[in-house]
């Protein structure tokens, strides 16, 4: 009985933590991609034009 009670309590907590970690990773990737594109544009403007 105690084991089932712990599973019921901790499963949603782990699910929420995993969800937050996935969202943070996705946000970091989007920001880094934007930064890379901005860096490329700045370099093109500086050295090509």
KAFEN-V183919 format. One line per field, one symbol per residue. ss: DSSP state (H for helix, E for strand, - for the rest). psi: psi as a letter, one per 40 degrees, with the letter a starting at -180 (. if undefined). burial: b if it has 24 or more other C-alpha atoms within 12 Angstrom, else e. Layout:
ss = ???
psi = ???
burial = ???
This chain:
ss = -HHHHHHHHHHHHHHHHHHHHHHHHHHHHHHHHHHHHHHHHHHHHHH--
psi = dddddddddddddddddddddddddddddddddddddddddddddddd.
burial = eeeeeeeeeeeeeeeeeeeeeeeeeeeeeeeeeeeeeeeeeeeeeeeee
